[in-house]
């Protein structure tokens, strides 16, 4: 397995994790558990950001 393939697999795993976190947040919203919903939605957003940053790292020329 090449390094590029490993990075792609890691990004997919993070993307699936983000989808599950968003689903848990929506489920918690349906049950009126606001703090739990907020937690899972933030986890989902941060995991989604991590999935995109793994594939497209920031430029070091800032």
C-alpha positions as CSV (number, residue, x, y, z in Angstrom):
1,X,0.0,0.0,0.0
2,X,1.4,3.4,-0.9
3,X,1.3,6.4,1.3
4,X,-1.3,8.1,-0.9
5,X,-3.6,5.1,-0.6
6,X,-3.3,5.2,3.2
7,X,-4.1,8.9,3.3
8,X,-7.2,8.3,1.1
9,X,-8.4,5.5,3.4
10,X,-7.9,7.7,6.4
11,X,-9.8,10.4,4.8
12,X,-12.7,8.1,4.0
13,X,-12.7,6.7,7.5
14,X,-12.9,10.3,8.9
15,X,-15.7,11.2,6.5
16,X,-17.7,8.2,7.6
17,X,-17.1,9.1,11.2
18,X,-18.3,12.6,10.5
19,X,-21.5,11.3,8.9
20,X,-22.2,9.1,12.0
21,X,-21.5,12.1,14.3
22,X,-23.9,14.3,12.3
23,X,-26.5,11.5,12.4
24,X,-26.1,11.2,16.2
25,X,-26.5,15.0,16.5
26,X,-29.7,15.0,14.4
27,X,-31.1,12.1,16.5
28,X,-30.3,14.0,19.7
29,X,-32.1,17.0,18.3
30,X,-35.2,14.9,17.6
31,X,-35.1,13.8,21.2
32,X,-34.7,17.4,22.5
33,X,-31.3,16.8,24.0
34,X,-29.8,20.1,23.0
35,X,-26.4,19.8,24.7
36,X,-25.8,16.3,23.4
37,X,-26.9,17.4,19.9
38,X,-24.5,20.4,20.0
39,X,-21.7,18.1,21.0
40,X,-22.2,15.6,18.2
41,X,-22.7,18.3,15.6
42,X,-19.4,20.0,16.6
43,X,-17.7,16.6,16.6
44,X,-19.1,16.0,13.1
45,X,-18.0,19.4,11.8
46,X,-14.4,19.0,13.2
47,X,-14.1,15.5,11.8
48,X,-15.3,16.7,8.4
49,X,-12.7,19.4,8.5
50,X,-10.0,16.9,9.4
51,X,-11.1,14.6,6.6
52,X,-10.6,17.5,4.1
53,X,-7.4,18.7,5.6
54,X,-5.9,15.2,5.3
55,X,-6.4,15.1,1.6
56,X,-5.7,18.8,0.9
57,X,-3.1,20.1,3.5
58,X,-2.7,23.8,4.0
59,X,0.0,25.6,2.1
60,X,3.1,26.5,4.2
61,X,3.4,29.9,2.4
62,X,1.2,31.8,4.8
